[in-house]
Amino acid sequence: MDDAELQAAGSSTLTLGGAATVAADTLTVTIDEPRSWRNSVPATSYDRSVVRPAYPLVTARLKLQPFAAADFEDLYAINSRPDVTRYLYSEPGDAAQMREVLDQKIGESMLDEVGQRISLAVVRPELNRMIGEVHLQWLSWEHRQGEIGFVFHPDHHGKGFATEAAAVVLQLGFADLGLHRIIGRLDARNLGSARVLEKLGMRREAHFVHDEFFKGEWADQLIYAILDEEWTARH
Ligand SMILES: CC(C)(COP(=O)(O)OP(=O)(O)OC[C@H]1O[C@@H](n2cnc3c(N)ncnc32)[C@H](O)[C@@H]1OP(=O)(O)O)[C@@H](O)C(=O)NCCC(=O)NCCS
């Protein structure tokens, strides 16, 4: 798609279950086509998409936007905590490591290649603080697969914020990128994360026993997933 086509693609407003509204600048020919058309196209021939949302994305209680240098303090406060990284592949980072992590996240605001990821800072507008993050990774073009993830500051756990923000990236994946299936992967002991995925309507599809040697011990991994038609039926 050249620049002129990108400009012409316009924007759309997406409503999530009546609770969240997302304004997305959608640069793909597939987004507003009837679902029957999209589903009838073989996976190998569906059009490649570019997703460049019109930020911020706004839900009932949250604002989602690309990371910026100003998020350093909040990002560090979250990811330097052992209770937060307990079931993440990362360890509590020092400030220098966190600056590298932030630099990478700042660049993750759009998708135009398989393997890329959108990482969004989740802000509570009344606090003007970044309380967490959600991301969407584009896993496969041919199979239209993606993966979501989320990390929030414990001060803000248990209020539904992760679920509310993760719904936005699921919507981006299905409506904007035209994905067919989106997964979530987690350590089987991470009950809060499993609950978020269940509240989003995702199905537990796999429980792998001791498939990873994780932080010094064997660990089980769960895979949750949801299909585009299942997501659409819920919203
Ligand atoms: C997982 C995480 C993002 C959830 O964030 P959150 O904002 O608390 O999520 P929500 O409030 O939307 O939902 C959490 C749900 O899990 C439940 N929950 C939390 N801890 C739980 C536990 N130990 N056992 C059972 N349920 C639990 C909550 O009660 C809530 O469910 P409810 O709404 O039915 O009561 C947060 O705990 C976190 O950041 N953890 C550290 C990073 C991490 O592990 N990320 C996931 C990697 S796969």
The ligand as an SDF file (V2000), in Angstrom:
LIG
                    3D

 48 50  0  0  0  0  0  0  0  0999 V2000
   -2.7250  -10.6390   35.3380 C   0  0  0  0  0  0  0  0  0  0  0  0
   -2.9920   -9.1690   35.6230 C   0  0  0  0  0  0  0  0  0  0  0  0
   -2.6530   -8.3470   34.3910 C   0  0  0  0  0  0  0  0  0  0  0  0
   -4.4850   -8.9790   35.9330 C   0  0  0  0  0  0  0  0  0  0  0  0
   -4.7230   -7.5840   36.0970 O   0  0  0  0  0  0  0  0  0  0  0  0
   -6.0470   -7.0120   36.7900 P   0  0  0  0  0  0  0  0  0  0  0  0
   -6.1750   -5.5820   36.4030 O   0  0  0  0  0  0  0  0  0  0  0  0
   -6.0550   -7.3790   38.2200 O   0  0  0  0  0  0  0  0  0  0  0  0
   -7.1600   -7.8550   36.0440 O   0  0  0  0  0  0  0  0  0  0  0  0
   -8.7340   -7.7140   36.2000 P   0  0  0  0  0  0  0  0  0  0  0  0
   -9.0660   -6.8740   37.3840 O   0  0  0  0  0  0  0  0  0  0  0  0
   -9.2570   -7.3170   34.8670 O   0  0  0  0  0  0  0  0  0  0  0  0
   -9.1830   -9.2260   36.4710 O   0  0  0  0  0  0  0  0  0  0  0  0
   -8.4790  -10.0190   37.3960 C   0  0  0  0  0  0  0  0  0  0  0  0
   -9.3470  -11.1970   37.7660 C   0  0  0  0  0  0  0  0  0  0  0  0
   -8.5250  -12.2160   38.3100 O   0  0  0  0  0  0  0  0  0  0  0  0
   -8.9800  -12.5400   39.5940 C   0  0  0  0  0  0  0  0  0  0  0  0
   -7.8180  -12.9390   40.3560 N   0  0  0  0  0  0  0  0  0  0  0  0
   -6.7360  -12.2160   40.6530 C   0  0  0  0  0  0  0  0  0  0  0  0
   -5.8900  -12.9430   41.3800 N   0  0  0  0  0  0  0  0  0  0  0  0
   -6.4360  -14.1680   41.5220 C   0  0  0  0  0  0  0  0  0  0  0  0
   -6.0480  -15.3470   42.1810 C   0  0  0  0  0  0  0  0  0  0  0  0
   -4.8870  -15.4420   42.8230 N   0  0  0  0  0  0  0  0  0  0  0  0
   -6.8710  -16.4110   42.1210 N   0  0  0  0  0  0  0  0  0  0  0  0
   -8.0440  -16.3490   41.4600 C   0  0  0  0  0  0  0  0  0  0  0  0
   -8.4790  -15.2340   40.8200 N   0  0  0  0  0  0  0  0  0  0  0  0
   -7.6730  -14.1640   40.8580 C   0  0  0  0  0  0  0  0  0  0  0  0
   -9.6560  -11.3050   40.0960 C   0  0  0  0  0  0  0  0  0  0  0  0
  -10.5480  -11.5650   41.1440 O   0  0  0  0  0  0  0  0  0  0  0  0
  -10.3620  -10.8550   38.8050 C   0  0  0  0  0  0  0  0  0  0  0  0
  -11.4930  -11.6450   38.5420 O   0  0  0  0  0  0  0  0  0  0  0  0
  -13.0040  -11.1260   38.8740 P   0  0  0  0  0  0  0  0  0  0  0  0
  -13.1890   -9.8490   38.1140 O   0  0  0  0  0  0  0  0  0  0  0  0
  -13.8640  -12.2430   38.4150 O   0  0  0  0  0  0  0  0  0  0  0  0
  -13.0430  -10.8990   40.3540 O   0  0  0  0  0  0  0  0  0  0  0  0
   -2.1660   -8.6840   36.8280 C   0  0  0  0  0  0  0  0  0  0  0  0
   -2.3580   -9.5560   37.8990 O   0  0  0  0  0  0  0  0  0  0  0  0
   -0.6800   -8.5520   36.5270 C   0  0  0  0  0  0  0  0  0  0  0  0
   -0.2240   -7.5510   35.9880 O   0  0  0  0  0  0  0  0  0  0  0  0
    0.1050   -9.5770   36.9220 N   0  0  0  0  0  0  0  0  0  0  0  0
    1.5670   -9.5280   36.7220 C   0  0  0  0  0  0  0  0  0  0  0  0
    1.9570   -9.6340   35.2620 C   0  0  0  0  0  0  0  0  0  0  0  0
    1.3930  -10.8990   34.6280 C   0  0  0  0  0  0  0  0  0  0  0  0
    1.4920  -11.9990   35.1860 O   0  0  0  0  0  0  0  0  0  0  0  0
    0.8120  -10.7350   33.4360 N   0  0  0  0  0  0  0  0  0  0  0  0
    0.2230  -11.8320   32.6960 C   0  0  0  0  0  0  0  0  0  0  0  0
    1.2640  -12.6390   32.0120 C   0  0  0  0  0  0  0  0  0  0  0  0
    0.5480  -14.0670   31.2020 S   0  0  0  0  0  0  0  0  0  0  0  0
  1  2  1  0
  2  3  1  0
  2  4  1  0
  2 36  1  0
  4  5  1  0
  5  6  1  0
  6  7  2  0
  6  8  1  0
  6  9  1  0
  9 10  1  0
 10 11  2  0
 10 12  1  0
 10 13  1  0
 13 14  1  0
 14 15  1  0
 15 16  1  0
 15 30  1  0
 16 17  1  0
 17 18  1  0
 17 28  1  0
 18 19  1  0
 18 27  1  0
 19 20  2  0
 20 21  1  0
 21 22  1  0
 21 27  2  0
 22 23  1  0
 22 24  2  0
 24 25  1  0
 25 26  2  0
 26 27  1  0
 28 29  1  0
 28 30  1  0
 30 31  1  0
 31 32  1  0
 32 33  2  0
 32 34  1  0
 32 35  1  0
 36 37  1  0
 36 38  1  0
 38 39  2  0
 38 40  1  0
 40 41  1  0
 41 42  1  0
 42 43  1  0
 43 44  2  0
 43 45  1  0
 45 46  1  0
 46 47  1  0
 47 48  1  0
M  END
$$$$
